[in-house]
Amino acid sequence: MASSSAVPVPSAFDVLRTRYSRRLPARLEDLNGPTQGTVDLPLHVVWSGRRSYQLEGVRSRMGLYRTVLAEGLREDLEAFLDQDLLISQWPILRTLISRPLREAWEDAFPELAAARRSAA
């Protein structure tokens, strides 16, 4: 009689969280994106819909950060996101992104979790 050795299947949440964790920068200091002006995202980040964002507009900036966080590669995160803007926007931005994405960032960077707590 053959024994059944069940290999646990990771949940969709765990798969996504792992995928997001692998793209994170080594340090928040590596996020050196622009803080003003217009940002045009490449097609590999946003393949349909809006590609151009104004950093001076709060809603536009949040849309940019949400898109880059969810779809960008590590190089995109570093090129299009700014450390200080990310931290200052995090209390609201974290409510606009998926839970696996949010947890990957907050577990890797305690300063984001601290920004959330200080805004509460």
Legacy VTK file of the C-alpha trace (Angstrom):
# vtk DataFile Version 3.0
C-alpha trace
ASCII
DATASET POLYDATA
POINTS 120 float
0.000 0.000 0.000
1.446 3.346 -1.039
1.564 6.037 1.592
0.309 9.441 0.745
2.808 12.177 1.514
0.823 15.323 1.124
2.886 18.322 0.281
1.217 21.437 1.641
-0.011 23.695 -1.121
0.665 27.357 -0.378
-2.330 29.654 -0.313
-2.782 32.327 -2.960
-1.990 34.861 -0.234
1.358 33.199 0.510
2.251 32.948 -3.174
1.554 36.645 -3.729
3.334 37.721 -0.564
6.428 35.745 -1.590
6.314 37.223 -5.094
6.134 40.778 -3.707
8.878 40.085 -1.138
11.309 38.992 -3.847
10.985 42.349 -5.621
11.616 44.550 -2.591
14.642 46.825 -2.531
17.363 45.924 -0.047
16.769 49.212 1.815
14.229 52.006 1.656
17.164 54.319 0.990
17.406 52.655 -2.434
14.130 54.329 -3.453
15.432 57.353 -5.334
12.512 58.220 -7.575
11.405 61.724 -8.497
9.538 63.944 -6.050
8.079 66.416 -8.544
7.105 66.675 -12.162
5.547 64.084 -14.428
6.324 60.366 -14.380
5.617 58.209 -17.434
5.629 54.521 -16.593
6.976 51.949 -19.056
4.667 49.396 -20.657
6.009 46.503 -18.602
4.672 48.233 -15.465
1.340 49.431 -16.824
0.260 47.737 -20.031
-3.156 49.404 -20.292
-4.792 52.497 -18.921
-3.069 55.486 -17.407
0.714 55.690 -17.796
1.446 59.346 -16.952
1.251 60.769 -13.423
1.745 64.244 -11.919
3.612 64.030 -8.606
2.224 67.329 -7.330
-1.329 65.927 -7.271
-2.006 63.719 -4.242
-4.442 61.414 -6.069
-2.165 61.133 -9.074
0.850 60.381 -6.865
-1.112 57.740 -4.923
-2.137 56.138 -8.212
1.483 56.045 -9.356
2.712 54.517 -6.112
-0.098 51.967 -6.021
0.653 50.871 -9.586
4.426 50.679 -9.144
4.134 48.804 -5.840
1.826 46.203 -7.359
3.349 45.814 -10.821
6.911 47.094 -10.764
10.125 45.118 -10.699
12.799 45.954 -8.126
14.431 48.338 -10.602
11.105 50.109 -11.129
10.524 50.457 -7.394
13.932 52.077 -7.023
13.519 54.330 -10.080
9.943 55.555 -9.577
9.405 55.606 -5.793
10.940 58.022 -3.311
11.676 56.894 0.245
10.313 60.016 1.967
7.166 60.170 -0.174
6.496 56.483 0.405
6.806 56.818 4.173
4.671 59.963 4.350
1.939 58.451 2.151
2.035 54.989 3.718
-0.807 55.403 6.257
-3.266 56.008 3.402
-1.462 54.127 0.638
-1.474 50.895 2.654
-5.280 50.921 2.541
-5.229 51.079 -1.277
-3.065 48.013 -1.890
-3.608 44.309 -1.356
-2.928 42.657 1.985
-0.093 40.428 0.677
1.632 43.491 -0.798
1.121 45.542 2.373
2.444 42.782 4.639
5.496 42.160 2.456
6.486 45.835 2.716
5.642 46.299 6.400
7.458 43.124 7.440
10.572 44.126 5.499
10.559 47.782 6.545
9.529 48.499 10.147
9.575 52.242 9.432
6.454 51.772 7.292
4.625 50.019 10.110
5.786 52.825 12.435
4.440 55.458 10.007
1.101 53.677 10.078
1.007 53.629 13.863
2.050 57.275 14.221
-0.730 58.395 11.884
-3.387 56.503 13.869
LINES 1 121
120 0 1 2 3 4 5 6 7 8 9 10 11 12 13 14 15 16 17 18 19 20 21 22 23 24 25 26 27 28 29 30 31 32 33 34 35 36 37 38 39 40 41 42 43 44 45 46 47 48 49 50 51 52 53 54 55 56 57 58 59 60 61 62 63 64 65 66 67 68 69 70 71 72 73 74 75 76 77 78 79 80 81 82 83 84 85 86 87 88 89 90 91 92 93 94 95 96 97 98 99 100 101 102 103 104 105 106 107 108 109 110 111 112 113 114 115 116 117 118 119
